[in-house]
Amino acid sequence: MTTSTKIRAVGNSKGVILPKKYLDQCGIEDRVDITIKDNVITIAAAKNVVKKKWTDFKASTKKEKATFVPNTFDEKDWTW
């Protein structure tokens, strides 16, 4: 299916309005992947990319205990 549409100014950029029926047919909701190859622009539904949160990172890190590494400073120079 081929359709012609006008390119519109959107701020300092340009945009194309995509009809809802095309978006529904392709499963596009709110994010897209854009690819350019041989002067052809391809717009496809974005792959499910889950943005990580700080809590995800914190939960995934292992808690490591510090190990004591003997050294000459601790053995000779340090006093309480």
C-alpha positions in Angstrom: 0.0 0.0 0.0 1.4 3.4 -1.0 0.1 6.7 0.3 1.4 10.2 -0.3 1.5 12.8 2.5 2.9 16.2 3.2 6.0 16.8 5.3 5.2 19.3 8.0 7.3 21.7 10.1 7.6 20.6 13.7 9.7 23.1 15.6 13.1 23.1 14.0 12.5 19.6 12.5 10.1 18.1 10.0 7.5 15.5 10.6 5.0 13.2 8.9 1.5 12.4 10.3 0.8 8.7 10.2 -2.8 7.6 10.0 -4.1 5.7 13.0 -5.1 2.7 10.9 -1.5 2.3 9.7 -0.2 2.5 13.2 -2.7 -0.1 14.4 -1.9 -2.4 11.5 1.9 -2.3 12.3 1.4 -2.5 16.1 3.0 0.9 16.7 2.0 2.5 19.9 4.4 5.3 21.2 7.9 4.4 20.1 9.4 3.4 16.7 12.7 2.3 15.3 13.9 4.3 12.3 16.4 2.8 9.8 17.9 4.5 6.7 19.4 2.3 4.0 20.1 3.3 0.4 18.1 6.5 0.8 15.0 4.6 2.1 13.6 5.4 5.5 12.0 2.5 7.3 9.8 3.0 10.4 8.9 0.0 12.4 7.4 -0.7 15.8 10.1 -0.4 18.5 11.4 -3.5 20.0 10.6 -3.9 23.7 13.4 -2.0 25.3 12.9 -1.7 29.0 14.6 1.4 30.5 16.4 0.4 33.6 15.8 2.2 36.8 18.3 2.8 39.6 16.5 0.2 41.8 17.1 -2.5 39.1 20.8 -1.8 39.1 20.9 -1.8 42.9 19.1 -5.1 43.2 21.3 -6.7 40.5 24.6 -5.9 42.2 26.1 -8.5 44.4 27.2 -7.3 47.9 30.8 -8.1 48.3 32.6 -8.1 51.5 35.9 -6.4 51.7 38.8 -8.8 52.3 41.8 -7.8 54.4 45.0 -7.6 52.4 48.0 -7.6 54.8 50.6 -4.9 54.2 53.6 -3.5 55.9 51.8 -0.3 57.0 49.3 -2.3 59.0 51.9 -4.6 60.5 54.5 -2.1 61.5 53.5 1.6 61.2 49.9 1.7 62.4 49.2 2.0 66.1 46.0 2.5 68.0 
